[in-house]
Amino acid sequence: MSPGRLRGPAGRRSSGRSGRRLVAAAGAGVSGLTAAGAARLAYSVLSRRPPGGTKAWSRTNHRGEPVTLLEGPAAAAGAIAGVLAWAGLRTVAGSVHGPAGVSAAWRVAAAMTVAGSGAAGFGAYDDLAGSSDRRGFRGHLGALRHGEVTTGAVKLGGIGATGIASAALVGGDAADLVINAGLVAGLANLLNLLDLRPGRAIKAAIASGALIAWPAGRHRAGATGPEGTRATALLPPLAAALALLPEDLGERAMLGDAGANALGAMLGAAASSGLSRPARVALLAVIAGLTAASEKVSFTAVIARTPALRRLDMLGRRPVPPEPAVLIPVQRLADQHGGGRPGRPAENTDIAPPRE
């Protein structure tokens, strides 16, 4: 009996799996390109006619140079457009993925769209109407205890509600609802905490996306549809962010609350749809730990002290200029008089201020 006859049914099953993977890869690629193109288009349109005027979206970065926050709404718009294109392409390929795949795709897309649009909206509100007087959970909750409702508190509450709505679309029992809402809100907040230097939040999003996609891609058909449904859903928001990375690294623009919150929330919704419960609990614990640590330590200081993180953080960025030495007047006088010892110059009298 020939080998071809022996593996007839198995060969058809293998061909079916290969076809599903090919369609999933093609759909993910097209949706990623859609997201990237929509993000660039949105950024171009918004830059020409910023809502509320250019000044409303202008900020000063860590170098004291002007940047725009319009990258954030553009990234959110591109990510949402890409996710909807991804679900639409999977609907077109319904004959390959089957009804379960189509239903799963639209459920994931709806959860990610709600998460992204809600986080972007509340983030933009904080960008435009907020101030830097109160920071972090402790600052906003402290203000609430004194009867002051900050824009940051409104944003935190709004993104929390957005997380619950997104989690409800994903489905599951009460425990799943709590875990998934925490992932959406937690990742939205964490990426925003990292948006302090050029490209940092986007690099963190890419790393997070890779960690989420690996176990999600290995997961076989189940309650949320065929394999690959959730893993490929991560590509549109990451592609939208990557399309605007040159603006971010070039220090012309930054994600701001609107972009960082939206990107994190969409990654959280994708994780809610694709990871097992133990994996989601572990991810939520890591997010909670990092968020708590941010109230006590500076992520920027930790990165600066860690060589590997510092190299990754500086990848693609403009070099940090060396800080000029500052002469202390008393030491300058000592230098002029030989350090108090006739005939000998003073040594090591130039003292530079410490780095950040």
Number of C-alpha atoms within 10 A of each C-alpha: 5 6 7 9 9 10 12 11 11 10 13 11 12 13 12 14 15 12 14 19 16 12 17 23 14 14 22 27 17 18 28 29 20 23 33 28 19 23 31 20 15 20 23 15 13 17 18 11 11 16 12 9 12 15 10 15 20 16 17 10 17 11 10 8 10 13 19 24 25 27 30 28 26 28 34 32 26 29 36 29 23 33 30 23 22 29 26 18 20 25 19 12 17 15 12 18 25 14 13 15 25 24 18 22 28 19 19 29 29 20 29 36 25 23 35 34 24 25 35 30 21 23 32 24 17 21 21 16 12 15 12 6 8 17 14 17 17 12 15 20 18 14 15 13 9 8 9 12 14 21 20 26 21 16 25 23 14 18 30 21 17 24 34 24 19 32 29 18 20 25 18 14 8 10 10 18 21 15 19 31 28 26 31 36 30 28 28 32 26 22 26 22 21 20 20 17 18 28 29 21 27 25 20 17 24 19 12 18 21 15 13 24 24 12 15 23 17 13 19 13 13 11 12 21 22 20 22 22 29 27 25 22 31 28 27 29 33 25 25 29 33 21 20 23 23 16 19 26 20 15 21 16 25 30 32 27 30 32 34 33 36 42 35 31 37 37 29 35 34 30 30 30 31 30 22 13 14 9 16 22 17 11 22 21 15 13 19 17 11 16 18 14 12 16 14 8 11 12 16 15 12 12 15 17 12 10 11 10 14 15 12 13 20 17 15 15 17 11 8 8 7 7 10 9 10 12 14 13 9 9 17 16 15 17 19 11 15 15 17 13 11 8 9 11 15 18 11 8 17 14 12 12 11 6 8 7
